[in-house]
Amino acid sequence: MSFNFFKKKVNFWQGLSKVVFRVSFILFLIIFIVEYLYPGFATNWFNPIWFLIISLISVIILVTKNYD
């Protein structure tokens, strides 16, 4: 009996793009919720829209890149 756990070829850049998208989007959602509950909590120090921009760029790269 053989198991094919490691036969799937995983692309490093595809995995990195998935991780960057998930982390940046979850951070944006958390900061957005906290900012909604406590106005000025995050926007007094930085702009949380940058997390959204990073997540959008990474998902665009993930979707449009042709992985073999």
C-alpha positions in Angstrom: 0.0 0.0 0.0 1.4 3.4 -0.9 0.3 6.8 0.1 0.7 9.8 -2.2 1.1 12.5 0.5 4.2 14.1 -1.0 3.6 13.6 -4.8 1.7 16.9 -5.1 4.1 19.6 -6.4 3.8 22.7 -4.3 5.0 26.0 -5.7 6.7 28.2 -3.1 5.4 31.5 -4.5 1.8 30.2 -4.6 2.0 29.2 -1.0 3.6 32.5 0.0 0.9 34.4 -1.8 -1.8 32.5 0.0 -0.3 33.1 3.4 0.2 36.8 2.7 -3.4 37.1 1.5 -4.8 35.3 4.5 -2.8 37.1 7.1 -3.2 40.6 5.7 -6.9 40.2 5.1 -7.6 38.8 8.6 -5.5 41.7 10.1 -7.5 44.2 8.1 -10.8 42.7 9.3 -9.8 42.6 12.9 -8.5 46.2 12.8 -11.7 47.3 10.9 -13.9 45.7 13.6 -11.9 47.3 16.5 -11.9 50.6 14.7 -15.6 50.5 14.3 -16.1 49.7 18.0 -13.5 52.2 19.2 -13.0 55.1 16.7 -9.5 56.2 16.4 -7.9 53.1 17.8 -5.9 52.2 14.8 -6.2 55.3 12.5 -4.4 57.5 15.1 -1.1 55.6 14.3 -1.4 54.2 10.8 -3.7 53.6 7.9 -5.2 50.0 8.0 -6.1 50.3 4.3 -2.5 49.2 3.5 -3.4 45.7 4.8 -6.3 45.6 2.3 -4.1 46.8 -0.5 -1.5 44.1 0.3 -4.2 41.4 0.4 -5.7 42.6 -2.9 -2.3 42.6 -4.7 -1.5 39.1 -3.4 -4.8 37.6 -4.4 -4.5 39.2 -7.9 -1.0 37.7 -8.2 -2.4 34.3 -7.0 -5.3 34.3 -9.4 -3.6 35.6 -12.6 -0.3 33.7 -12.2 -0.3 30.5 -14.2 1.1 27.7 -12.0 2.0 24.4 -13.6 
